[in-house]
Amino acid sequence: MERSIRVQGLVLHHYNYGEADRFVRLLTAERGKISALARGVRRMNSRKAGHLEPFTLASIQLARGLGGAWVIDQVSTIESFPQISGTLERTTQASYVTELTDRFALEEVENRPLFLLAVETIRRIASMEDPFPALRFFDLRLLDLTGFRPDLQNCVICRREIQAQNQFFSASLGGVVCPACYGHETACRPISVRTLKFLRYYQKNGFKDCLAAGWPIDIRSESEQLLTSFLTFVLERKINSQEFLENIRK
């Protein structure tokens, strides 16, 4: 067993432990998701604290502690995003990314594409005037990378190609249900042809092309609610940050 490793990690979240310590959840490029103990980080004179705040990309030296748990030995910031902490909405949007990443990532199983997606999305939230397209791109790529890609091309019941008309979406069946099959699956929600068009486009194109296409204001709520319902079904639990984001928008 390796006694010490250096990783590049995105801080997903942390929680207090004991009187002065803190457990930090990281998504690393090299080892997937890692939980590590930061000793003494809550003390006033700690030099590590500022490098281990959520959404920080850091270079971290980890050592095996008693029982084989990881302990943070050294840490330095590679990139921080002060623009995010400046507004409640951007902080919540970044929390949405780290919450979903944490729930889908596996402990110490490398997934470099997921790491890159999470880091790039945090950068986009920090820099873009309108991060909505970046968040929906994140949703669809996350589902791709974790094996939950929704079928938006064919009816998930009869397998016929979806036509250019309003359809239905079933979270439990993992995709679009055509009007002819709607009666066979009661747990469906309507999906307009325009929303389906944008979901398809984002699912198959790179971010540069997706950003150029944008996302119309009048169908944002529908698409966001649909993806949230699907992600919630897959995770079998609510997404706390999304619920909070909806509350602050009211």
Backbone hydrogen bonds, N-H to C=O, Kabsch-Sander energy under -0.5 kcal/mol:
donor,donor_aa,acceptor,acceptor_aa,energy
5,I,62,L,-2.2
7,V,60,I,-2.8
9,G,7,V,-0.6
9,G,58,A,-2.9
10,L,27,L,-2.7
11,V,9,G,-0.5
11,V,56,T,-2.6
12,L,10,L,-0.6
12,L,25,R,-2.7
13,H,25,R,-1.1
15,Y,23,F,-2.2
17,Y,21,D,-2.1
21,D,17,Y,-1.3
22,R,38,A,-1.2
23,F,15,Y,-2.7
24,V,36,A,-3.1
25,R,13,H,-3.1
26,L,24,V,-0.6
26,L,34,I,-3.3
27,L,10,L,-2.2
28,T,26,L,-0.6
28,T,32,G,-3.1
29,A,8,Q,-2.0
32,G,28,T,-0.8
33,K,106,L,-1.8
34,I,26,L,-2.6
36,A,24,V,-2.4
37,L,70,W,-2.4
38,A,22,R,-3.2
39,R,37,L,-0.8
41,V,38,A,-1.0
42,R,20,A,-2.8
43,R,40,G,-1.5
46,S,43,R,-1.8
51,H,48,K,-1.6
52,L,48,K,-0.6
52,L,49,A,-1.6
55,F,11,V,-2.7
56,T,53,E,-1.6
57,L,79,E,-2.8
58,A,9,G,-3.0
58,A,56,T,-0.6
59,S,76,S,-3.0
60,I,7,V,-3.0
60,I,58,A,-0.5
61,Q,74,Q,-2.9
62,L,5,I,-3.4
62,L,60,I,-0.6
63,A,71,V,-2.5
64,R,3,R,-2.4
65,G,69,A,-3.9
68,G,65,G,-2.0
69,A,66,L,-0.7
70,W,35,S,-0.6
71,V,63,A,-2.6
72,I,37,L,-2.8
73,D,61,Q,-3.0
73,D,71,V,-0.7
74,Q,61,Q,-1.2
76,S,59,S,-2.1
78,I,57,L,-2.8
79,E,57,L,-2.3
84,I,81,F,-1.5
85,S,81,F,-0.9
86,G,82,P,-0.7
87,T,84,I,-1.3
91,T,87,T,-2.0
92,T,88,L,-2.3
93,Q,89,E,-2.4
94,A,90,R,-2.6
95,S,91,T,-2.1
96,Y,92,T,-1.9
97,V,93,Q,-1.6
98,T,94,A,-2.3
99,E,95,S,-2.8
100,L,96,Y,-2.2
101,T,97,V,-2.3
102,D,98,T,-2.4
103,R,99,E,-1.9
104,F,100,L,-2.0
105,A,101,T,-2.5
108,E,33,K,-2.8
109,V,106,L,-1.3
110,E,108,E,-0.5
115,F,111,N,-2.0
116,L,112,R,-2.8
117,L,113,P,-2.2
118,A,114,L,-2.5
119,V,115,F,-2.4
120,E,116,L,-2.6
121,T,117,L,-2.2
122,I,118,A,-2.1
123,R,119,V,-2.2
124,R,120,E,-2.2
125,I,121,T,-2.4
126,A,122,I,-2.0
127,S,123,R,-1.7
128,M,124,R,-2.8
135,L,131,P,-2.1
136,R,132,F,-2.1
137,F,133,P,-2.2
138,F,134,A,-2.0
139,D,135,L,-2.3
140,L,136,R,-2.1
141,R,137,F,-2.4
142,L,138,F,-2.9
143,L,139,D,-2.0
144,D,140,L,-1.8
145,L,141,R,-2.9
146,T,142,L,-1.5
147,G,144,D,-1.2
148,F,143,L,-2.9
151,D,174,G,-2.5
152,L,150,P,-0.8
155,C,160,R,-2.9
156,V,176,V,-2.7
159,R,155,C,-1.6
162,I,153,Q,-2.8
165,Q,163,Q,-2.3
167,Q,191,I,-2.8
168,F,177,V,-1.7
169,F,189,R,-2.7
170,S,175,G,-3.0
171,A,169,F,-0.6
174,G,170,S,-1.1
175,G,170,S,-2.0
176,V,151,D,-2.3
177,V,168,F,-3.1
181,C,178,C,-1.0
182,Y,178,C,-0.7
182,Y,179,P,-0.5
184,H,181,C,-1.9
185,E,182,Y,-1.3
188,C,186,T,-2.0
189,R,169,F,-2.0
191,I,167,Q,-2.4
196,L,192,S,-2.4
197,K,193,V,-1.8
198,F,194,R,-2.0
199,L,195,T,-2.5
200,R,196,L,-2.4
201,Y,197,K,-2.1
202,Y,198,F,-2.6
203,Q,199,L,-1.8
204,K,200,R,-1.4
205,N,201,Y,-1.3
210,C,206,G,-2.2
211,L,207,F,-3.0
212,A,208,K,-1.7
213,A,209,D,-1.6
214,G,210,C,-1.6
219,I,216,P,-1.1
220,R,217,I,-1.3
221,S,217,I,-0.5
223,S,219,I,-2.0
224,E,220,R,-2.7
225,Q,221,S,-2.4
226,L,222,E,-2.1
227,L,223,S,-2.3
228,T,224,E,-2.4
229,S,225,Q,-2.3
230,F,226,L,-1.9
231,L,227,L,-2.8
232,T,228,T,-2.6
233,F,229,S,-1.9
234,V,230,F,-2.4
235,L,231,L,-2.5
236,E,232,T,-1.6
237,R,232,T,-1.1
240,N,238,K,-0.8
243,E,239,I,-2.0
244,F,240,N,-2.2
245,L,241,S,-2.4
246,E,242,Q,-2.1
247,N,243,E,-1.5
248,I,244,F,-2.1
249,R,245,L,-1.0
250,K,246,E,-0.6
250,K,247,N,-0.8
